[in-house]
């Protein structure tokens, strides 16, 4: 059972509360990136108490941005230490007090030498390896897309693993290369989460461990269950876990759609904590199953999604992310995130450049130039935002203008001879059909017309026939009219 001792609050959590600024920025990003944000079951969000939001992770930094913009509580995300080292994301995450966590996948390294094994065995042997230096009990070996847990290190060239190996080694003679995923003690993270939940704060976490572009859930990491049970063991009465389903449509186009689905709350009480003290593995597995079931209940998935062609820079980062991950299919989960990151840096730069160029041209006083630059930095983002919101409506407006132009020009009937002839012919055909039915109906049945007028009253048929006669006269082609009628219509 992980130790849940109290430790001093991390200095990052003592920073001034600037969450409202970050939330305003996230709302601006979400409004610019998505034309429609649908929120389902917002009443499931508790307004007070210790809460943990768990969501699927289909879009690197955009997922967190959507949650911050739409959840009416201050969120502290569990964020990878690798992401905290990024220039922009790390600063923003530090401001809102995010808790960094070391992921074993980020610390994996290539082992010395090569390894081989026999199918059905629980021992792995090495060639020129240094297991006592590279590995420790609890570490994992990754090779041939398989992961083995180390339970005992017998020598520099031999170690014991947890389960029997059910695959053959590709090269028993020379061995195969391998990587080591170290085991990490997360006690500090658990204590930071416990302290936050004690204060009634809200934690956000993506328990899949990393972003991906699959349509189903990856196996959940047990960290979220351990954090919850540690908090209960430290005296918190109960913790609410809210599953969140994030679904995107046309994400890689401007003004796409996002759906935020809040599932039913999972209330974790002290009763489960007692079971955790007796049998922690079984209790963690039980709670993790409940969380996974809740997440699946609020996920809107589809069979497949198409690869989106993106700009060169986003594509480059996508390929890099794909190479460094074993769970991504196409790496499209990083495209929109990098678009936003690039814009966060480029937009202020371009605004300053535009303001500087025009101020040098318009003014001679440096005071006025500086004021103009500041004004540009304030006004231009508003213009960009308005342009993004209306950009998707411009093609529709242009099509409507084309239709209005045709309607206006259509008032001059000399431009519509073909349409007139078609409408007039249609009216004439309808009148002929009615004449045929009226004249030949009694040959079909003696009471044919009576049955017809029983279904459609005779006065309705007569009124509609008069309408057709008027329409035929109105829409008769101009070339068939007299010169007087033609002049009157043009006027």
Buried (B, 14 or more C-beta within 10 A) or exposed (E): EBEBEEBEBBEBBEEEEEBEEBBEBBBBBBBBBBBEBEEBBEEBBEEEBBBBBBBBBBBBBBBBBBBBBBBEBBBBBBBBBBBBEBEEBBEBBBBBBBBBBBBBBBBBEEBBBBBBBEEEEBEBBBEEBEBEEBBEEEBBBBBEEEEBBBEEBEEBBBBBBEEEBEEEBEEEEEBBEBBBBBBBEBBBBBBBBBBBBBEEBBBBBBBBBBBBBBBEBBEBBBBBBBBBBBBBBBEBEBBBBBBBBBBBBBBBEBBBBBBBBBBEBBEBEEEBBEBBEEEBEEBBEBBBEBBBEBBBEBBBBEEEBEEBEBEEEBBEBBEEBBEEBEBBBBBBBBBBBBBBBBBBEEBEEBBBEBBBEBBEEEBEEEEEBBBBBEEBBEEBBEEBEEEBBEEEEEEEEEEEEEEEEEEEEEEEBEEBEEEBBEBBEBBBEBBEEBEEBEEEBEEEEEEBBEEBEEEEEEEEBEEEBEEBEEBBEEBBBBEEBEEEEBEEBEE
